[in-house]
Amino acid sequence: MYVLGISCYYHDSAAAILKDGKIIAAIEEERFSRKKFDDGFPDSAIKWCLNQANILPKEISLIAFYDKPLLKFERLLDNYISVAPRGLFSFLDVIPKWIHKRLWIKDEIKKSLNGFNGKIIFPEHHLSHAAHAFFSSPFNESAVLTVDGVGEWSTTTFGIANNSEIQITNDIRWPHSLGLFYSAFTYFLGFKVNEGEYKLMGLSAYGKPVYYDLILSKLINVKDDGSIHLNMKYFAFTYDKVMTNEKFSDLFGIQPRKEGQTTEQIHYDIAASAQLVLEEVLLKMVNHVYKETKMKNLCFGGGVALNGVANYRILKDGPFEKIHIPPSPGDAGSAIGCAQYSYFCFENNKRSIESENEIVKNNIYLGTSFSNDEIETYLTTNHIKYEFLETKLLLEKTSKLISEGNVVGWFQGKMEWGPRALGNRSILADPRRAEMKDVLNEKIKHRESFRPFAPSILEEHVSEYFELDIPSPYMLLVAKIKKPEKIPAVTHVDGTGRLQSVSRDVNPLYYDLIDEFYKITDVPVIINTSMNVMGEPIVNTPEQTYSMIQKTDMDYLIMGNHLLSKAGNV
Ligand SMILES: [Fe+2]
């Protein structure tokens, strides 16, 4: 039985296809359209998914869309009525998009999938998040917590999941949203909402939470059970295109920072304060969820679960024995989530749980791939110089190049699902060299200087280098580094790193590469940053990958078993 899942029209459109409950393929539309965070209908992603499953639209049994558009529309109308006459400009901008497009999603799906005759179902937004969090986990039963901006009405939900059932028992509703609270600070500090939240997290390490009490006394009322109430006098997102108003600015004594303006101590301190509030609220929430559900495990989903610093606090200071966060807990991930909900909960199919490493592998490597033959055809057709190396030699040479201070592109196997490159569409460098952060920024990434680069580490060495004793395969935990002097280029200003632990069972080639680097350097860690230039999505095709070495100062590029060099000296 084939089930297709679709998420779109808000942020990060994506499609996924399941066969008998197993994910065959999943990809974000941006990887095809080349529009970062593309929110349009994921036509290319859908077509590619069907192609991977080798089926026609008529062979799909069920299509799931990741939320209920009518309920969302009702919430929007209700909101505009309650804030009127404020909100007129926002109303005139938003409502036509709904009337002309978003409410007609069923027609759009049928148009894209000519010949499909099955049912289309619309699980609620947070149910889609919850389903992806639970059905991508190794747990047979678990508490489920989802926290994001807003779905239809809910902004936070929790409940219990068991085999193929999910029961949401509690929620917090619009406009009282922890996700939008954090996004308001993201906006106020000069970053794009829904995109720059991780920049706010990076910035927070430079500050002191001196505004913590002020925020709790004026902006957000937090109860012991973690439920929240925002003081809407300070927020503008219910009636304007911006997130905060003049009162909010007055509270901190500064105007919202504009994109590109310099960051100052006050920005760092505000970021640190907002981050701490987020962590403390989440801790209260998980304590309450633990008490109410009496479960040992927690599955955590929704966009807020991308906050690796908060995730680490939940793990370290929270009550749950085990925590699972899927590699794409945000809205893109819900393309898989709504399909999983349909297959397991709606169709009532039993779930079988594989080994943990098998689950990790099936959760990550779900995207496009190109064989050595396809890469070679591209290179020879375009008269591009390369050296073909057998795998053993390739690993020895690549690890040596990295250890000598080169920046190396690494394009292998299936593309990763989710926002992080996890060893298949990555740029790699030496973490022992403190200057590598600046080198990477100068040569390729051109990112804000306050943002750290992330480490990939052999799984067996995690607790030797980090204050962490479990794997972190999806790069969603930011943990304290025990040996910062050994890996200065991936040590953030507060002594932490957002690590990816690499197991040989999950990605043997990437594991062996880091292992080779370990043999030469005695350090089982490398820098891993995604293969893209600023403002563009992660590369998809050999052509886009080759353009990386043309457009940037990347020293070497490895595509499959082919080695290319910027200097043309291979
Ligand atoms: Fe969401």
Boltz pocket constraint, residues with backbone or C-beta under 6 A from the ligand:
constraints:
  - pocket:
      binder: B
      contacts: [[A, 125], [A, 129], [A, 148], [A, 149], [A, 150], [A, 151], [A, 302], [A, 303], [A, 330], [A, 331]]
      max_distance: 6.0
